[in-house]
Amino acid sequence: MAGYMALIWDDEAAWAAASEQDVQRAMQAHREFCARYAQALRGGSRLYTSDTATSIRHDRGGVTVTDGVFAETKEHIGGYYLFEAADLDEALVIAKAVPCPYGWLELRPVMPAGEY
């Protein structure tokens, strides 16, 4: 089994404009996803909006901490799921089931600790 991280990129303006009914429908879809793939899931959560982010950068001068996200963009990471799958094909089946009505999904394999 290999680990995979599904990063959910959201359009925050679309979420802000969504009706309460649409938000509840999306949250229900996430609950159903979690129930369906409970055996594979190892973690996941919704994130607060990007205006709550803090960026930390390491460079030759030390460490710089600033309010906000690293880059200006329309879409921001709105949540994630961490799960295990036998291979990429199985990971894609799971990832395609992740609800993301106001954005898209980025799937990446997780590098095991100690591997470089």
Secondary structure, 3 states (H helix, E strand, C coil): CEEEEEEEEEEHHHHHHCCHHHHHHHHHHHHHHHHHCCCCEEEEEECCCHHHCEEEEEECCEEEEEECCCCCCCEEEEEEEEEEECCHHHHHHHHHCCCCCCEEEEEEECCCCCCC
